[in-house]
Amino acid sequence: MAEKEKKARRTENAAQKYWRETTGELRKVSWPTWPEAWRLTQLVLLVMVVMGIFLGLMDLLGREVVTLLIGAK
């Protein structure tokens, strides 16, 4: 029977092997619970807003510095 399994695996094409290995790896994943996923989503959104404000302020500051250096108004 072990020889039969070896032969079956040898005749597997690349797509079958990929699918078998992918599903095997996905079984090992520790998926977050809904409360954990929602908390992490909120954290990502908060970081995006903070970084957006920070980058906007840096752009404004950079524009003002360049305007002062060029002397154009």
C-alpha positions in Angstrom: 0.0 0.0 0.0 2.9 2.4 0.7 4.2 1.8 -2.8 0.8 2.7 -4.2 0.8 6.0 -2.3 4.3 6.8 -3.6 3.2 6.1 -7.2 0.1 8.3 -6.7 2.2 11.2 -5.5 4.7 10.8 -8.3 1.9 11.2 -10.9 0.6 14.4 -9.2 1.0 17.4 -11.5 2.2 20.8 -10.3 -1.3 22.2 -9.7 -2.3 19.3 -7.5 0.9 19.5 -5.5 0.4 23.2 -5.0 -3.2 22.8 -3.9 -2.3 19.9 -1.5 0.6 21.9 0.1 -1.4 25.1 0.3 -4.3 23.5 2.1 -1.9 21.7 4.4 -0.3 25.0 5.4 -3.7 26.8 5.9 -4.7 24.1 8.4 -1.7 25.2 10.5 -2.7 28.9 10.6 -3.9 30.4 13.8 -6.8 32.6 12.7 -7.8 35.6 14.8 -11.2 35.7 16.5 -13.7 38.4 15.3 -13.0 40.7 18.3 -9.2 40.4 17.6 -9.7 41.1 13.9 -11.9 44.1 14.6 -9.4 45.5 17.2 -6.5 45.1 14.7 -8.6 46.7 12.0 -9.3 49.7 14.2 -5.5 50.0 15.0 -4.7 49.9 11.3 -7.2 52.7 10.5 -5.9 54.8 13.4 -2.3 54.5 12.2 -3.4 55.4 8.7 -5.2 58.6 9.9 -2.2 59.6 12.1 0.3 59.0 9.3 -1.9 60.9 6.8 -2.0 63.9 9.2 1.7 63.7 9.8 2.6 63.5 6.1 0.2 66.3 5.3 1.9 68.5 7.9 5.3 67.6 6.6 4.2 68.5 3.0 2.9 71.8 4.2 6.1 72.5 6.1 8.2 71.5 3.1 6.2 73.7 0.8 6.6 76.7 3.1 10.4 76.1 3.4 10.8 76.0 -0.3 8.6 79.1 -0.8 10.9 81.0 1.7 14.0 79.8 0.0 12.8 80.7 -3.5 11.3 84.0 -2.3 8.2 83.6 -4.4 4.8 84.4 -3.0 
